[in-house]
Structure formats: structure tokens, C-alpha cells
Amino acid sequence: MTNKLLLEMYIRRAGFTNRDLAKAAGISQTSFYDKMNGRTEFRQSEIKFITNHIGLTNEERDNVFFA
């Protein structure tokens, strides 16, 4: 399950909003919020994009998506 609070912190640290990141990732805002809130899961390609786009380390990625 996604650690929503941690992901939001990293998104803000990178200077983005949830809306910005959803748009950049090609995900609708509704789908992005569903994924953030654990209703659906992020696909591997989305995790990779987000990791690269907001500059997460492997440890940070693991703490957000795989903890």
C-alpha cells in the first residue's frame, strides 16, 4: 500500500502538486487520487516515472510504495 503522506511530502519537496504529477504521468486526477488513497495500485511504470520525475532515491521509493 502506498504511504500517502510520505509521497505527498516528496511531491511537495520536488516543487510539484498532486495535480502536476498526475498530469505529467498521464494519469487522470481521479485515478491518481484513487492510487494515492489505496483504492487502486500504482503500476510499475507509474512508480518508475514518479520515482524519476520527483527524484526519489531507491530507499525513498521503497518506503513510499513497498513498505
N, C-alpha and C positions, 0 to 999 in steps of 0.2 A: 504494500500500500504506500502511496505517495505521502511524504511528510510535507503537507501543505504549507505550514508556517515556515519551515526551513526553505522551501522552494521560493516562496514569496519574498523572503529576506534576500535570497541570492538574486532574484529578478530585480529587486529594487537596487541592490548593490551595483548591478550592472547598468543601472540607469534606464531600465525599461518598466513598462506597466504590464499587467497580465494581458491586456488588450494588444499591446505592441507585440508581445511574444507570440500570442495566438496567431496574429496576422502574419508575422514573419515565418511561422512554422506551417502556415497553410491550414490551420485548424480553425473551425468556427468558434466564436466566443463561447457558445453554449457547450460545444464538445470539450473545449479547453477547461471550462469550469467543472464539467462532469468528471473529467480526468483528475483535476486538482482535488475534488471532493471525494474521490474514491468510488464514484458510481460506475466508471469505466476505467480501464487501464491505459496508460501511455504505451504506444507501440515502440518497439526497439528503435525504429528510425526516428521517431519523435524524441526519444530520450537522447539519442546521439546528437540530433540537431540542437536541442535545448542545451545540452552539455557544452557544445562548441560555441553556440551563439552567446551564452552568458558567461562563458569562461570558467566552468566548474572543473575542479580537479577530479580525479577518479574517486578519491575518498568522499568529496562533497557529493558527487553523483550517486555513489552508493548509499550515502546517508539519506539522500532525498528519495531515491526510487527503490532501493532494495533493503532498507532497514527493517 
